[in-house]
Structures are given as structure tokens and as C-alpha cells.
Amino acid sequence: MDTDIEIDTRGLNCPLPILKAKKALTSMSSGQLLKVRSTDPGSLRDFQAFARQTGNELVEQSTLADEFVHVLRRR
């Protein structure tokens, strides 16, 4: 999937991946896609809640070995 911005939060624990995603989303236009790479297992649940609370769409979540990938569409 092609994304507009990708951020690497591997090695960071909650709440840093969410905070970095929030900051990145503020610089994006509506409809653009943000990919976040994380190693925090709790990020799966955290990004689901973040999307519900902010109105941004959680387009995809995947797990590749010990890495979690989240794709959000800016509202």
C-alpha cells in the first residue's frame, strides 16, 4: 500500500508512538495516508482506540515478526 508519510517508532513504548502519529497527522491533508512502524505490542490496541477517538480511519494493521504496522487515513 502506498502511503504519503511513514514514521518509525520502533523501540518506543506507549504513549510515544501515538504522540508521534498525532504530530505527523497534523501536518497532513485530509485523505492522506500515514504508516507507523512500531515494536510495542500494545500499539495494536492503542491505535484502534486512537482512531475511534480522533475520527481518523484505521485503514490497516499488520504484524510482521516483532513489528507492528498501522496505516491511518487523515480525516
N, CA, C, O and CB atoms as a CASP TS submission, in Angstrom:
PFRMAT TS
TARGET T0000
AUTHOR 0000-0000-0000
METHOD Language model
MODEL 1
PARENT N/A
ATOM      1  N   MET     1       0.841  -1.179   0.000  1.00  0.00           N
ATOM      2  CA  MET     1       0.000   0.000   0.000  1.00  0.00           C
ATOM      3  C   MET     1       0.889   1.246   0.000  1.00  0.00           C
ATOM      4  O   MET     1       1.799   1.371   0.820  1.00  0.00           O
ATOM      5  CB  MET     1      -0.959  -0.004   1.222  1.00  0.00           C
ATOM      6  N   ASP     2       0.618   2.151  -0.916  1.00  0.00           N
ATOM      7  CA  ASP     2       1.365   3.407  -0.966  1.00  0.00           C
ATOM      8  C   ASP     2       0.841   4.353   0.107  1.00  0.00           C
ATOM      9  O   ASP     2      -0.367   4.537   0.257  1.00  0.00           O
ATOM     10  CB  ASP     2       1.259   4.061  -2.370  1.00  0.00           C
ATOM     11  N   THR     3       1.769   4.947   0.849  1.00  0.00           N
ATOM     12  CA  THR     3       1.390   5.907   1.882  1.00  0.00           C
ATOM     13  C   THR     3       2.092   7.225   1.604  1.00  0.00           C
ATOM     14  O   THR     3       3.089   7.272   0.884  1.00  0.00           O
ATOM     15  CB  THR     3       1.743   5.377   3.302  1.00  0.00           C
ATOM     16  N   ASP     4       1.561   8.299   2.186  1.00  0.00           N
ATOM     17  CA  ASP     4       2.129   9.624   1.966  1.00  0.00           C
ATOM     18  C   ASP     4       3.281   9.918   2.917  1.00  0.00           C
ATOM     19  O   ASP     4       4.268  10.544   2.532  1.00  0.00           O
ATOM     20  CB  ASP     4       1.057  10.681   2.118  1.00  0.00           C
ATOM     21  N   ILE     5       3.153   9.470   4.144  1.00  0.00           N
ATOM     22  CA  ILE     5       4.193   9.679   5.163  1.00  0.00           C
ATOM     23  C   ILE     5       4.369   8.384   5.937  1.00  0.00           C
ATOM     24  O   ILE     5       3.403   7.670   6.205  1.00  0.00           O
ATOM     25  CB  ILE     5       3.825  10.861   6.129  1.00  0.00           C
ATOM     26  N   GLU     6       5.614   8.090   6.294  1.00  0.00           N
ATOM     27  CA  GLU     6       5.906   6.920   7.117  1.00  0.00           C
ATOM     28  C   GLU     6       6.768   7.362   8.290  1.00  0.00           C
ATOM     29  O   GLU     6       7.749   8.084   8.113  1.00  0.00           O
ATOM     30  CB  GLU     6       6.618   5.803   6.287  1.00  0.00           C
ATOM     31  N   ILE     7       6.397   6.925   9.487  1.00  0.00           N
ATOM     32  CA  ILE     7       7.217   7.228  10.655  1.00  0.00           C
ATOM     33  C   ILE     7       7.632   5.930  11.339  1.00  0.00           C
ATOM     34  O   ILE     7       6.897   4.942  11.347  1.00  0.00           O
ATOM     35  CB  ILE     7       6.455   8.147  11.642  1.00  0.00           C
ATOM     36  N   ASP     8       8.817   5.963  11.905  1.00  0.00           N
ATOM     37  CA  ASP     8       9.401   4.795  12.561  1.00  0.00           C
ATOM     38  C   ASP     8       9.399   5.034  14.066  1.00  0.00           C
ATOM     39  O   ASP     8      10.135   5.883  14.569  1.00  0.00           O
ATOM     40  CB  ASP     8      10.851   4.516  12.041  1.00  0.00           C
ATOM     41  N   THR     9       8.567   4.281  14.781  1.00  0.00           N
ATOM     42  CA  THR     9       8.528   4.408  16.239  1.00  0.00           C
ATOM     43  C   THR     9       9.035   3.126  16.901  1.00  0.00           C
ATOM     44  O   THR     9       8.757   2.875  18.073  1.00  0.00           O
ATOM     45  CB  THR     9       7.093   4.728  16.719  1.00  0.00           C
ATOM     46  N   ARG    10       9.774   2.325  16.150  1.00  0.00           N
ATOM     47  CA  ARG    10      10.307   1.077  16.707  1.00  0.00           C
ATOM     48  C   ARG    10      11.217   1.394  17.883  1.00  0.00           C
ATOM     49  O   ARG    10      12.037   2.310  17.827  1.00  0.00           O
ATOM     50  CB  ARG    10      11.075   0.266  15.627  1.00  0.00           C
ATOM     51  N   GLY    11      11.057   0.619  18.946  1.00  0.00           N
ATOM     52  CA  GLY    11      11.853   0.823  20.156  1.00  0.00           C
ATOM     53  C   GLY    11      11.204   1.771  21.151  1.00  0.00           C
ATOM     54  O   GLY    11      11.683   1.908  22.276  1.00  0.00           O
ATOM     55  N   LEU    12      10.116   2.430  20.749  1.00  0.00           N
ATOM     56  CA  LEU    12       9.420   3.352  21.641  1.00  0.00           C
ATOM     57  C   LEU    12       8.171   2.682  22.210  1.00  0.00           C
ATOM     58  O   LEU    12       7.497   1.912  21.525  1.00  0.00           O
ATOM     59  CB  LEU    12       9.047   4.657  20.898  1.00  0.00           C
ATOM     60  N   ASN    13       7.878   2.986  23.461  1.00  0.00           N
ATOM     61  CA  ASN    13       6.700   2.428  24.117  1.00  0.00           C
ATOM     62  C   ASN    13       5.624   3.486  24.279  1.00  0.00           C
ATOM     63  O   ASN    13       5.883   4.682  24.147  1.00  0.00           O
ATOM     64  CB  ASN    13       7.069   1.840  25.479  1.00  0.00           C
ATOM     65  N   CYS    14       4.426   3.034  24.565  1.00  0.00           N
ATOM     66  CA  CYS    14       3.272   3.896  24.767  1.00  0.00           C
ATOM     67  C   CYS    14       3.615   4.977  25.794  1.00  0.00           C
ATOM     68  O   CYS    14       4.213   4.663  26.823  1.00  0.00           O
ATOM     69  CB  CYS    14       2.043   3.072  25.226  1.00  0.00           C
ATOM     70  N   PRO    15       3.266   6.198  25.553  1.00  0.00           N
ATOM     71  CA  PRO    15       2.386   6.729  24.514  1.00  0.00           C
ATOM     72  C   PRO    15       3.131   7.337  23.316  1.00  0.00           C
ATOM     73  O   PRO    15       2.510   7.982  22.472  1.00  0.00           O
ATOM     74  CB  PRO    15       1.487   7.767  25.114  1.00  0.00           C
ATOM     75  N   LEU    16       4.439   7.141  23.234  1.00  0.00           N
ATOM     76  CA  LEU    16       5.223   7.820  22.196  1.00  0.00           C
ATOM     77  C   LEU    16       4.796   7.509  20.762  1.00  0.00           C
ATOM     78  O   LEU    16       4.729   8.439  19.958  1.00  0.00           O
ATOM     79  CB  LEU    16       6.656   7.459  22.354  1.00  0.00           C
ATOM     80  N   PRO    17       4.500   6.254  20.389  1.00  0.00           N
ATOM     81  CA  PRO    17       4.050   6.030  19.008  1.00  0.00           C
ATOM     82  C   PRO    17       2.784   6.825  18.660  1.00  0.00           C
ATOM     83  O   PRO    17       2.671   7.356  17.555  1.00  0.00           O
ATOM     84  CB  PRO    17       3.794   4.545  18.785  1.00  0.00           C
ATOM     85  N   ILE    18       1.847   6.906  19.587  1.00  0.00           N
ATOM     86  CA  ILE    18       0.611   7.668  19.360  1.00  0.00           C
ATOM     87  C   ILE    18       0.916   9.154  19.254  1.00  0.00           C
ATOM     88  O   ILE    18       0.383   9.835  18.379  1.00  0.00           O
ATOM     89  CB  ILE    18      -0.405   7.414  20.495  1.00  0.00           C
ATOM     90  N   LEU    19       1.765   9.660  20.133  1.00  0.00           N
ATOM     91  CA  LEU    19       2.094  11.086  20.104  1.00  0.00           C
ATOM     92  C   LEU    19       2.787  11.471  18.805  1.00  0.00           C
ATOM     93  O   LEU    19       2.498  12.525  18.239  1.00  0.00           O
ATOM     94  CB  LEU    19       2.978  11.450  21.291  1.00  0.00           C
ATOM     95  N   LYS    20       3.700  10.628  18.328  1.00  0.00           N
ATOM     96  CA  LYS    20       4.385  10.910  17.070  1.00  0.00           C
ATOM     97  C   LYS    20       3.417  10.827  15.888  1.00  0.00           C
ATOM     98  O   LYS    20       3.523  11.610  14.944  1.00  0.00           O
ATOM     99  CB  LYS    20       5.552   9.934  16.869  1.00  0.00           C
ATOM    100  N   ALA    21       2.484   9.890  15.936  1.00  0.00           N
ATOM    101  CA  ALA    21       1.479   9.784  14.878  1.00  0.00           C
ATOM    102  C   ALA    21       0.579  11.013  14.883  1.00  0.00           C
ATOM    103  O   ALA    21       0.266  11.560  13.826  1.00  0.00           O
ATOM    104  CB  ALA    21       0.637   8.501  15.049  1.00  0.00           C
ATOM    105  N   LYS    22       0.168  11.442  16.056  1.00  0.00           N
ATOM    106  CA  LYS    22      -0.690  12.620  16.171  1.00  0.00           C
ATOM    107  C   LYS    22      -0.007  13.848  15.583  1.00  0.00           C
ATOM    108  O   LYS    22      -0.631  14.629  14.864  1.00  0.00           O
ATOM    109  CB  LYS    22      -1.059  12.873  17.638  1.00  0.00           C
ATOM    110  N   LYS    23       1.271  14.014  15.888  1.00  0.00           N
ATOM    111  CA  LYS    23       2.038  15.149  15.362  1.00  0.00           C
ATOM    112  C   LYS    23       2.140  15.072  13.835  1.00  0.00           C
ATOM    113  O   LYS    23       1.981  16.082  13.150  1.00  0.00           O
ATOM    114  CB  LYS    23       3.452  15.185  15.991  1.00  0.00           C
ATOM    115  N   ALA    24       2.403  13.882  13.309  1.00  0.00           N
ATOM    116  CA  ALA    24       2.519  13.714  11.857  1.00  0.00           C
ATOM    117  C   ALA    24       1.188  14.006  11.172  1.00  0.00           C
ATOM    118  O   ALA    24       1.164  14.641  10.117  1.00  0.00           O
ATOM    119  CB  ALA    24       2.990  12.288  11.514  1.00  0.00           C
ATOM    120  N   LEU    25       0.085  13.553  11.757  1.00  0.00           N
ATOM    121  CA  LEU    25      -1.232  13.757  11.159  1.00  0.00           C
ATOM    122  C   LEU    25      -1.600  15.231  11.061  1.00  0.00           C
ATOM    123  O   LEU    25      -2.313  15.630  10.139  1.00  0.00           O
ATOM    124  CB  LEU    25      -2.281  13.023  11.961  1.00  0.00           C
ATOM    125  N   THR    26      -1.127  16.038  11.994  1.00  0.00           N
ATOM    126  CA  THR    26      -1.473  17.472  11.958  1.00  0.00           C
ATOM    127  C   THR    26      -0.850  18.167  10.755  1.00  0.00           C
ATOM    128  O   THR    26      -1.358  19.196  10.311  1.00  0.00           O
ATOM    129  CB  THR    26      -1.014  18.166  13.250  1.00  0.00           C
ATOM    130  N   SER    27       0.234  17.629  10.220  1.00  0.00           N
ATOM    131  CA  SER    27       0.887  18.250   9.064  1.00  0.00           C
ATOM    132  C   SER    27       0.363  17.702   7.739  1.00  0.00           C
ATOM    133  O   SER    27       0.825  18.114   6.675  1.00  0.00           O
ATOM    134  CB  SER    27       2.390  18.042   9.143  1.00  0.00           C
ATOM    135  N   MET    28      -0.595  16.779   7.793  1.00  0.00           N
ATOM    136  CA  MET    28      -1.096  16.113   6.596  1.00  0.00           C
ATOM    137  C   MET    28      -2.436  16.697   6.153  1.00  0.00           C
ATOM    138  O   MET    28      -3.156  17.306   6.944  1.00  0.00           O
ATOM    139  CB  MET    28      -1.234  14.612   6.846  1.00  0.00           C
ATOM    140  N   SER    29      -2.751  16.499   4.885  1.00  0.00           N
ATOM    141  CA  SER    29      -4.044  16.920   4.347  1.00  0.00           C
ATOM    142  C   SER    29      -5.062  15.801   4.515  1.00  0.00           C
ATOM    143  O   SER    29      -4.702  14.633   4.664  1.00  0.00           O
ATOM    144  CB  SER    29      -3.918  17.318   2.858  1.00  0.00           C
ATOM    145  N   SER    30      -6.320  16.171   4.489  1.00  0.00           N
ATOM    146  CA  SER    30      -7.399  15.199   4.604  1.00  0.00           C
ATOM    147  C   SER    30      -7.289  14.150   3.498  1.00  0.00           C
ATOM    148  O   SER    30      -7.098  14.479   2.327  1.00  0.00           O
ATOM    149  CB  SER    30      -8.768  15.903   4.545  1.00  0.00           C
ATOM    150  N   GLY    31      -7.414  12.872   3.896  1.00  0.00           N
ATOM    151  CA  GLY    31      -7.362  11.769   2.939  1.00  0.00           C
ATOM    152  C   GLY    31      -5.984  11.159   2.751  1.00  0.00           C
ATOM    153  O   GLY    31      -5.866  10.068   2.194  1.00  0.00           O
ATOM    154  N   GLN    32      -4.937  11.844   3.207  1.00  0.00           N
ATOM    155  CA  GLN    32      -3.593  11.284   3.070  1.00  0.00           C
ATOM    156  C   GLN    32      -3.403  10.125   4.041  1.00  0.00           C
ATOM    157  O   GLN    32      -4.075  10.041   5.069  1.00  0.00           O
ATOM    158  CB  GLN    32      -2.522  12.368   3.313  1.00  0.00           C
ATOM    159  N   LEU    33      -2.465   9.223   3.694  1.00  0.00           N
ATOM    160  CA  LEU    33      -2.211   8.026   4.494  1.00  0.00           C
ATOM    161  C   LEU    33      -0.897   8.137   5.262  1.00  0.00           C
ATOM    162  O   LEU    33       0.117   8.584   4.727  1.00  0.00           O
ATOM    163  CB  LEU    33      -2.191   6.787   3.602  1.00  0.00           C
ATOM    164  N   LEU    34      -0.938   7.724   6.519  1.00  0.00           N
ATOM    165  CA  LEU    34       0.225   7.691   7.395  1.00  0.00           C
ATOM    166  C   LEU    34       0.503   6.241   7.778  1.00  0.00           C
ATOM    167  O   LEU    34      -0.392   5.527   8.228  1.00  0.00           O
ATOM    168  CB  LEU    34       0.002   8.573   8.662  1.00  0.00           C
ATOM    169  N   LYS    35       1.748   5.815   7.598  1.00  0.00           N
ATOM    170  CA  LYS    35       2.163   4.478   8.046  1.00  0.00           C
ATOM    171  C   LYS    35       3.054   4.639   9.275  1.00  0.00           C
ATOM    172  O   LYS    35       3.996   5.431   9.277  1.00  0.00           O
ATOM    173  CB  LYS    35       2.917   3.696   6.903  1.00  0.00           C
ATOM    174  N   VAL    36       2.739   3.878  10.314  1.00  0.00           N
ATOM    175  CA  VAL    36       3.514   3.904  11.558  1.00  0.00           C
ATOM    176  C   VAL    36       4.059   2.512  11.813  1.00  0.00           C
ATOM    177  O   VAL    36       3.299   1.544  11.864  1.00  0.00           O
ATOM    178  CB  VAL    36       2.647   4.393  12.764  1.00  0.00           C
ATOM    179  N   ARG    37       5.374   2.405  11.973  1.00  0.00           N
ATOM    180  CA  ARG    37       6.021   1.138  12.325  1.00  0.00           C
ATOM    181  C   ARG    37       6.350   1.172  13.811  1.00  0.00           C
ATOM    182  O   ARG    37       6.907   2.151  14.309  1.00  0.00           O
ATOM    183  CB  ARG    37       7.314   0.893  11.466  1.00  0.00           C
ATOM    184  N   SER    38       6.002   0.097  14.516  1.00  0.00           N
ATOM    185  CA  SER    38       6.181   0.048  15.960  1.00  0.00           C
ATOM    186  C   SER    38       6.603  -1.351  16.399  1.00  0.00           C
ATOM    187  O   SER    38       6.347  -2.339  15.711  1.00  0.00           O
ATOM    188  CB  SER    38       4.890   0.467  16.675  1.00  0.00           C
ATOM    189  N   THR    39       7.249  -1.413  17.551  1.00  0.00           N
ATOM    190  CA  THR    39       7.583  -2.708  18.153  1.00  0.00           C
ATOM    191  C   THR    39       6.823  -2.913  19.466  1.00  0.00           C
ATOM    192  O   THR    39       7.002  -3.932  20.134  1.00  0.00           O
ATOM    193  CB  THR    39       9.104  -2.812  18.399  1.00  0.00           C
ATOM    194  N   ASP    40       5.987  -1.961  19.831  1.00  0.00           N
ATOM    195  CA  ASP    40       5.210  -2.036  21.065  1.00  0.00           C
ATOM    196  C   ASP    40       3.946  -2.874  20.817  1.00  0.00           C
ATOM    197  O   ASP    40       3.071  -2.446  20.064  1.00  0.00           O
ATOM    198  CB  ASP    40       4.839  -0.604  21.577  1.00  0.00           C
ATOM    199  N   PRO    41       3.833  -4.070  21.440  1.00  0.00           N
ATOM    200  CA  PRO    41       2.659  -4.917  21.217  1.00  0.00           C
ATOM    201  C   PRO    41       1.347  -4.221  21.581  1.00  0.00           C
ATOM    202  O   PRO    41       0.306  -4.517  20.993  1.00  0.00           O
ATOM    203  CB  PRO    41       2.792  -6.193  22.017  1.00  0.00           C
ATOM    204  N   GLY    42       1.388  -3.314  22.530  1.00  0.00           N
ATOM    205  CA  GLY    42       0.193  -2.580  22.932  1.00  0.00           C
ATOM    206  C   GLY    42      -0.274  -1.585  21.882  1.00  0.00           C
ATOM    207  O   GLY    42      -1.380  -1.051  21.973  1.00  0.00           O
ATOM    208  N   SER    43       0.567  -1.336  20.887  1.00  0.00           N
ATOM    209  CA  SER    43       0.203  -0.349  19.868  1.00  0.00           C
ATOM    210  C   SER    43      -0.987  -0.805  19.031  1.00  0.00           C
ATOM    211  O   SER    43      -1.700   0.035  18.482  1.00  0.00           O
ATOM    212  CB  SER    43       1.392  -0.071  18.961  1.00  0.00           C
ATOM    213  N   LEU    44      -1.222  -2.116  18.917  1.00  0.00           N
ATOM    214  CA  LEU    44      -2.384  -2.595  18.167  1.00  0.00           C
ATOM    215  C   LEU    44      -3.671  -2.040  18.775  1.00  0.00           C
ATOM    216  O   LEU    44      -4.513  -1.480  18.073  1.00  0.00           O
ATOM    217  CB  LEU    44      -2.420  -4.141  18.147  1.00  0.00           C
ATOM    218  N   ARG    45      -3.805  -2.200  20.045  1.00  0.00           N
ATOM    219  CA  ARG    45      -4.979  -1.713  20.773  1.00  0.00           C
ATOM    220  C   ARG    45      -4.982  -0.180  20.841  1.00  0.00           C
ATOM    221  O   ARG    45      -6.028   0.454  20.698  1.00  0.00           O
ATOM    222  CB  ARG    45      -5.012  -2.310  22.197  1.00  0.00           C
ATOM    223  N   ASP    46      -3.800   0.405  21.063  1.00  0.00           N
ATOM    224  CA  ASP    46      -3.701   1.857  21.194  1.00  0.00           C
ATOM    225  C   ASP    46      -4.138   2.581  19.923  1.00  0.00           C
ATOM    226  O   ASP    46      -4.847   3.584  19.997  1.00  0.00           O
ATOM    227  CB  ASP    46      -2.279   2.250  21.544  1.00  0.00           C
ATOM    228  N   PHE    47      -3.721   2.080  18.754  1.00  0.00           N
ATOM    229  CA  PHE    47      -4.083   2.749  17.507  1.00  0.00           C
ATOM    230  C   PHE    47      -5.559   2.553  17.170  1.00  0.00           C
ATOM    231  O   PHE    47      -6.157   3.415  16.525  1.00  0.00           O
ATOM    232  CB  PHE    47      -3.216   2.233  16.364  1.00  0.00           C
ATOM    233  N   GLN    48      -6.155   1.450  17.589  1.00  0.00           N
ATOM    234  CA  GLN    48      -7.593   1.257  17.390  1.00  0.00           C
ATOM    235  C   GLN    48      -8.366   2.309  18.193  1.00  0.00           C
ATOM    236  O   GLN    48      -9.296   2.931  17.681  1.00  0.00           O
ATOM    237  CB  GLN    48      -8.023  -0.184  17.811  1.00  0.00           C
ATOM    238  N   ALA    49      -7.973   2.498  19.450  1.00  0.00           N
ATOM    239  CA  ALA    49      -8.632   3.485  20.307  1.00  0.00           C
ATOM    240  C   ALA    49      -8.373   4.901  19.795  1.00  0.00           C
ATOM    241  O   ALA    49      -9.276   5.738  19.797  1.00  0.00           O
ATOM    242  CB  ALA    49      -8.146   3.348  21.764  1.00  0.00           C
ATOM    243  N   PHE    50      -7.154   5.167  19.362  1.00  0.00           N
ATOM    244  CA  PHE    50      -6.794   6.492  18.843  1.00  0.00           C
ATOM    245  C   PHE    50      -7.663   6.849  17.634  1.00  0.00           C
ATOM    246  O   PHE    50      -8.157   7.972  17.529  1.00  0.00           O
ATOM    247  CB  PHE    50      -5.296   6.535  18.456  1.00  0.00           C
ATOM    248  N   ALA    51      -7.842   5.903  16.737  1.00  0.00           N
ATOM    249  CA  ALA    51      -8.660   6.147  15.538  1.00  0.00           C
ATOM    250  C   ALA    51     -10.107   6.441  15.925  1.00  0.00           C
ATOM    251  O   ALA    51     -10.718   7.359  15.378  1.00  0.00           O
ATOM    252  CB  ALA    51      -8.601   4.932  14.582  1.00  0.00           C
ATOM    253  N   ARG    52     -10.655   5.681  16.849  1.00  0.00           N
ATOM    254  CA  ARG    52     -12.037   5.911  17.297  1.00  0.00           C
ATOM    255  C   ARG    52     -12.192   7.296  17.925  1.00  0.00           C
ATOM    256  O   ARG    52     -13.176   7.994  17.676  1.00  0.00           O
ATOM    257  CB  ARG    52     -12.460   4.826  18.308  1.00  0.00           C
ATOM    258  N   GLN    53     -11.218   7.683  18.736  1.00  0.00           N
ATOM    259  CA  GLN    53     -11.320   8.947  19.477  1.00  0.00           C
ATOM    260  C   GLN    53     -11.095  10.164  18.596  1.00  0.00           C
ATOM    261  O   GLN    53     -11.655  11.226  18.865  1.00  0.00           O
ATOM    262  CB  GLN    53     -10.325   8.963  20.613  1.00  0.00           C
ATOM    263  N   THR    54     -10.286  10.034  17.548  1.00  0.00           N
ATOM    264  CA  THR    54      -9.928  11.201  16.744  1.00  0.00           C
ATOM    265  C   THR    54     -10.699  11.310  15.436  1.00  0.00           C
ATOM    266  O   THR    54     -10.694  12.366  14.802  1.00  0.00           O
ATOM    267  CB  THR    54      -8.469  11.171  16.447  1.00  0.00           C
ATOM    268  N   GLY    55     -11.357  10.237  15.026  1.00  0.00           N
ATOM    269  CA  GLY    55     -12.083  10.265  13.764  1.00  0.00           C
ATOM    270  C   GLY    55     -11.232   9.959  12.548  1.00  0.00           C
ATOM    271  O   GLY    55     -11.732   9.972  11.423  1.00  0.00           O
ATOM    272  N   ASN    56      -9.948   9.684  12.758  1.00  0.00           N
ATOM    273  CA  ASN    56      -9.091   9.239  11.664  1.00  0.00           C
ATOM    274  C   ASN    56      -9.392   7.764  11.409  1.00  0.00           C
ATOM    275  O   ASN    56      -9.703   7.019  12.338  1.00  0.00           O
ATOM    276  CB  ASN    56      -7.568   9.463  11.995  1.00  0.00           C
ATOM    277  N   GLU    57      -9.298   7.349  10.154  1.00  0.00           N
ATOM    278  CA  GLU    57      -9.631   5.967   9.806  1.00  0.00           C
ATOM    279  C   GLU    57      -8.415   5.061   9.937  1.00  0.00           C
ATOM    280  O   GLU    57      -7.357   5.350   9.379  1.00  0.00           O
ATOM    281  CB  GLU    57     -10.187   5.893   8.382  1.00  0.00           C
ATOM    282  N   LEU    58      -8.565   3.972  10.672  1.00  0.00           N
ATOM    283  CA  LEU    58      -7.526   2.948  10.749  1.00  0.00           C
ATOM    284  C   LEU    58      -7.736   2.019   9.559  1.00  0.00           C
ATOM    285  O   LEU    58      -8.606   1.149   9.586  1.00  0.00           O
ATOM    286  CB  LEU    58      -7.574   2.157  12.123  1.00  0.00           C
ATOM    287  N   VAL    59      -6.941   2.207   8.525  1.00  0.00           N
ATOM    288  CA  VAL    59      -7.123   1.509   7.262  1.00  0.00           C
ATOM    289  C   VAL    59      -6.612   0.076   7.344  1.00  0.00           C
ATOM    290  O   VAL    59      -7.221  -0.840   6.792  1.00  0.00           O
ATOM    291  CB  VAL    59      -6.415   2.254   6.141  1.00  0.00           C
ATOM    292  N   GLU    60      -5.491  -0.111   8.035  1.00  0.00           N
ATOM    293  CA  GLU    60      -4.862  -1.435   8.064  1.00  0.00           C
ATOM    294  C   GLU    60      -3.969  -1.562   9.285  1.00  0.00           C
ATOM    295  O   GLU    60      -3.344  -0.594   9.720  1.00  0.00           O
ATOM    296  CB  GLU    60      -4.049  -1.687   6.779  1.00  0.00           C
ATOM    297  N   GLN    61      -3.918  -2.775   9.833  1.00  0.00           N
ATOM    298  CA  GLN    61      -2.940  -3.134  10.861  1.00  0.00           C
ATOM    299  C   GLN    61      -2.386  -4.492  10.480  1.00  0.00           C
ATOM    300  O   GLN    61      -3.122  -5.385  10.062  1.00  0.00           O
ATOM    301  CB  GLN    61      -3.577  -3.153  12.309  1.00  0.00           C
ATOM    302  N   SER    62      -1.079  -4.634  10.631  1.00  0.00           N
ATOM    303  CA  SER    62      -0.469  -5.925  10.346  1.00  0.00           C
ATOM    304  C   SER    62       0.688  -6.161  11.301  1.00  0.00           C
ATOM    305  O   SER    62       1.247  -5.228  11.878  1.00  0.00           O
ATOM    306  CB  SER    62       0.010  -5.999   8.881  1.00  0.00           C
ATOM    307  N   THR    63       1.030  -7.430  11.452  1.00  0.00           N
ATOM    308  CA  THR    63       2.145  -7.830  12.293  1.00  0.00           C
ATOM    309  C   THR    63       3.127  -8.607  11.428  1.00  0.00           C
ATOM    310  O   THR    63       2.763  -9.591  10.784  1.00  0.00           O
ATOM    311  CB  THR    63       1.665  -8.680  13.516  1.00  0.00           C
ATOM    312  N   LEU    64       4.370  -8.154  11.423  1.00  0.00           N
ATOM    313  CA  LEU    64       5.441  -8.806  10.676  1.00  0.00           C
ATOM    314  C   LEU    64       6.558  -9.119  11.660  1.00  0.00           C
ATOM    315  O   LEU    64       7.313  -8.231  12.057  1.00  0.00           O
ATOM    316  CB  LEU    64       5.955  -7.907   9.489  1.00  0.00           C
ATOM    317  N   ALA    65       6.659 -10.386  12.050  1.00  0.00           N
ATOM    318  CA  ALA    65       7.633 -10.814  13.072  1.00  0.00           C
ATOM    319  C   ALA    65       7.364 -10.024  14.358  1.00  0.00           C
ATOM    320  O   ALA    65       6.290 -10.157  14.945  1.00  0.00           O
ATOM    321  CB  ALA    65       9.122 -10.595  12.576  1.00  0.00           C
ATOM    322  N   ASP    66       8.320  -9.209  14.800  1.00  0.00           N
ATOM    323  CA  ASP    66       8.144  -8.440  16.036  1.00  0.00           C
ATOM    324  C   ASP    66       7.803  -6.976  15.746  1.00  0.00           C
ATOM    325  O   ASP    66       7.984  -6.113  16.606  1.00  0.00           O
ATOM    326  CB  ASP    66       9.413  -8.518  16.892  1.00  0.00           C
ATOM    327  N   GLU    67       7.318  -6.702  14.558  1.00  0.00           N
ATOM    328  CA  GLU    67       6.996  -5.339  14.156  1.00  0.00           C
ATOM    329  C   GLU    67       5.502  -5.218  13.846  1.00  0.00           C
ATOM    330  O   GLU    67       4.900  -6.104  13.239  1.00  0.00           O
ATOM    331  CB  GLU    67       7.838  -4.922  12.932  1.00  0.00           C
ATOM    332  N   PHE    68       4.930  -4.108  14.275  1.00  0.00           N
ATOM    333  CA  PHE    68       3.516  -3.831  14.063  1.00  0.00           C
ATOM    334  C   PHE    68       3.402  -2.623  13.150  1.00  0.00           C
ATOM    335  O   PHE    68       4.046  -1.599  13.377  1.00  0.00           O
ATOM    336  CB  PHE    68       2.771  -3.588  15.415  1.00  0.00           C
ATOM    337  N   VAL    69       2.575  -2.748  12.110  1.00  0.00           N
ATOM    338  CA  VAL    69       2.418  -1.678  11.139  1.00  0.00           C
ATOM    339  C   VAL    69       0.966  -1.204  11.169  1.00  0.00           C
ATOM    340  O   VAL    69       0.029  -2.000  11.100  1.00  0.00           O
ATOM    341  CB  VAL    69       2.827  -2.151   9.710  1.00  0.00           C
ATOM    342  N   HIS    70       0.809   0.118  11.274  1.00  0.00           N
ATOM    343  CA  HIS    70      -0.508   0.741  11.350  1.00  0.00           C
ATOM    344  C   HIS    70      -0.606   1.753  10.216  1.00  0.00           C
ATOM    345  O   HIS    70       0.321   2.534  10.000  1.00  0.00           O
ATOM    346  CB  HIS    70      -0.746   1.422  12.747  1.00  0.00           C
ATOM    347  N   VAL    71      -1.719   1.747   9.495  1.00  0.00           N
ATOM    348  CA  VAL    71      -1.938   2.732   8.433  1.00  0.00           C
ATOM    349  C   VAL    71      -3.213   3.501   8.776  1.00  0.00           C
ATOM    350  O   VAL    71      -4.287   2.925   8.953  1.00  0.00           O
ATOM    351  CB  VAL    71      -2.046   2.042   7.010  1.00  0.00           C
ATOM    352  N   LEU    72      -3.055   4.815   8.863  1.00  0.00           N
ATOM    353  CA  LEU    72      -4.177   5.697   9.199  1.00  0.00           C
ATOM    354  C   LEU    72      -4.452   6.648   8.039  1.00  0.00           C
ATOM    355  O   LEU    72      -3.527   7.117   7.376  1.00  0.00           O
ATOM    356  CB  LEU    72      -3.883   6.496  10.497  1.00  0.00           C
ATOM    357  N   ARG    73      -5.738   6.929   7.800  1.00  0.00           N
ATOM    358  CA  ARG    73      -6.132   7.929   6.813  1.00  0.00           C
ATOM    359  C   ARG    73      -6.559   9.181   7.572  1.00  0.00           C
ATOM    360  O   ARG    73      -7.423   9.130   8.447  1.00  0.00           O
ATOM    361  CB  ARG    73      -7.289   7.400   5.881  1.00  0.00           C
ATOM    362  N   ARG    74      -5.937  10.304   7.223  1.00  0.00           N
ATOM    363  CA  ARG    74      -6.250  11.580   7.893  1.00  0.00           C
ATOM    364  C   ARG    74      -7.685  11.974   7.606  1.00  0.00           C
ATOM    365  O   ARG    74      -8.122  11.940   6.456  1.00  0.00           O
ATOM    366  CB  ARG    74      -5.286  12.704   7.433  1.00  0.00           C
ATOM    367  N   ARG    75      -8.416  12.347   8.636  1.00  0.00           N
ATOM    368  CA  ARG    75      -9.821  12.744   8.466  1.00  0.00           C
ATOM    369  C   ARG    75      -9.940  14.072   7.768  1.00  0.00           C
ATOM    370  O   ARG    75     -11.051  14.554   7.545  1.00  0.00           O
ATOM    371  CB  ARG    75     -10.524  12.810   9.806  1.00  0.00           C
TER
END
